[in-house]
Amino acid sequence: MKFKTTAAALAVFAGAGLFALPAAAAAPLTNCDVDSAALALRGEESVVFDQINKMRAEAGLKPVTHTDVLARPAEWASNDSAERGSSPADHVDTLGRDIKTRFAQCGVPTNAPKIAEINFYGTNVEPADAMRFWSNSPGHRAIILDSQLDNIGVAVIYQGDRRHWTVTFANSGATAQPVTVTRENLTGAQHQTEFDNLVAQGYRITDIRVTGGNDPRYSSTWFRNDGRAWQARHGLDSGAYQAEFDKLLGQGYRLTLVRGYEVNGSSRFVGIWEKNDGRAWQARHDISVDTFNTTAAQLSAQGYKLVHEHRYTVKGQTYVAAIWNK
C-alpha cells in the first residue's frame, strides 16, 4: 500500500526589555508562525551569537546556548519589525503583545524565572554595529552579561539594505522538568497512560520503538515541546493506519516516523506526524525490499532524500516502511 503527498548604518535604533515570568506551563503557539528551517543559526546570526559569548567569556561568564525554543519569538519579532520598517524600543509587536505575552504565545516555557530581549535595526549595518551598540548601552550590556540568562535565540531579517536584529534570552536553571525523558518496555495500555501524562506536562514524542509479538511492548523518547503541532498513533492495523494517514494528511500534517511490527500474524503500525512546513515528501509502507529499492532509486532521481527507513517482518516476510523529503 502506498501513500504520498507533494507540497507543493544610517538610521540606527535599538531597544531592550526584561521580564520575570511566573511558574506555569508553556502555552500552545498563538500567532507565532515562522519557518522552522529559519530557527537554526545562519550566516550573520552565528557571528552575533559568537560575539555575545565572547563578551561573556571576557566577563568570566559561562556561554549561552542557542535554542529553537527561543529562536522562534526572535524570528517572529524580526519579521514583524521588518514588515513595519522599524524595531520597537518598547518591544511591543504589531499585535500589541509585550515580551512576556509574545514569548508565551511563541512556546517559551513560562517556568523560566527570567526572560529578556534586545533588538537593533539599521541601514547598511553589520553584526559589529549591533554588537557595538549593545556593548555601549548599559541596559543592553547588562542583559548580555546577566549570568542567570543562559539560553538565547538570535534572528536577523533583511529588508532591502536594512537589517532587523532580535536576540531573546531566558533562564533555564529553574526548569524542574528534564529536557528529554524515555519510557521503556510498556504495554499498549501503559504506553497510552504515559503518553497522556507526558503530553499534559508539555512533552513531544520523537521516537517510538516496538517489540512485536502477541504482547507488543512500546518504548519511546520525548522532548520538551518547542510549540510545534504534532500527532502520534500506536497499535494501528493497516485499515486504521490508512484512515489516520488520510485524516492527518488532510489536516496538513507530514509523516516523520513510521514503524511496522507483527501482532498475531498481521501488521501493526506506529507513526508520528508534524504540521508540514511546506516541503514535498513521500511515504511508503508494507512494501517488499525489492519494491523499496526500486522506489528509492526513482525518488532519488526526482530529488528526494531518504530520511527514515524501517524494516519489519510479518509471517516471515520482510517489509519496509520509509519516508523521503525533498
GICORRA-V167614 format. One record per backbone hydrogen bond with DSSP energy under -1.0 kcal/mol. CO is the residue of the C=O (numbers start at 1). NH is the residue of the N-H. Records with the same first field share a line. If there is no record, write none. Layout:
CO = NH + NH
This chain:
1 = 285
3 = 283
5 = 281
6 = 8
13 = 121
15 = 119
17 = 117
19 = 115
35 = 38
36 = 39
42 = 45
44 = 48
45 = 49
46 = 50
47 = 51
48 = 52
49 = 53
50 = 54
51 = 55
52 = 56
53 = 57
54 = 58
55 = 59
56 = 61
57 = 60
65 = 152
67 = 71
68 = 72
70 = 74
71 = 75
72 = 76
73 = 77
74 = 78
75 = 79
76 = 80
77 = 81
78 = 82
79 = 83
80 = 84
81 = 85 + 86
93 = 96
97 = 93
98 = 102
99 = 103
100 = 104
101 = 105
102 = 106
103 = 108
104 = 107
105 = 30
109 = 112
114 = 171
115 = 19
116 = 169
117 = 17
118 = 167
119 = 15
120 = 165
121 = 13
122 = 163
126 = 129 + 130
127 = 131
128 = 132
129 = 133
130 = 134
131 = 135
132 = 136
137 = 141
138 = 142
139 = 143
140 = 144
141 = 145
143 = 146
146 = 149
150 = 65
151 = 170
152 = 67
153 = 168
155 = 166
157 = 164
159 = 162
161 = 124
162 = 159
163 = 122
164 = 157
165 = 120
166 = 155
167 = 118
168 = 153
169 = 116
170 = 151
172 = 175
179 = 224
181 = 222
183 = 220
186 = 218
187 = 191
188 = 192
189 = 193
190 = 194
191 = 195
192 = 196
193 = 197
194 = 198
195 = 199
196 = 200
197 = 201
198 = 203
199 = 202
202 = 225
204 = 223
207 = 221
209 = 219
211 = 217
217 = 211
218 = 186
219 = 209
220 = 183
221 = 206 + 207
222 = 181
223 = 204
229 = 275
231 = 273
233 = 271
236 = 269
237 = 241
238 = 242
239 = 243
240 = 244
241 = 245
242 = 246
243 = 247
244 = 248
245 = 249
246 = 250
248 = 253
249 = 252
252 = 276
254 = 274
257 = 272
259 = 270
261 = 268
262 = 213
263 = 266
266 = 263
268 = 261
269 = 236
270 = 259
271 = 233
272 = 256 + 257
273 = 231
274 = 254
280 = 326
281 = 5
282 = 324
283 = 3
284 = 322
287 = 320
288 = 292
289 = 293
290 = 294
291 = 295
292 = 296
293 = 297
294 = 298
295 = 299
296 = 300
297 = 301
299 = 304
300 = 303
305 = 325
308 = 323
310 = 321
312 = 319
314 = 317
317 = 314
319 = 312
320 = 287
321 = 310
322 = 284
323 = 307 + 308
324 = 282
325 = 305
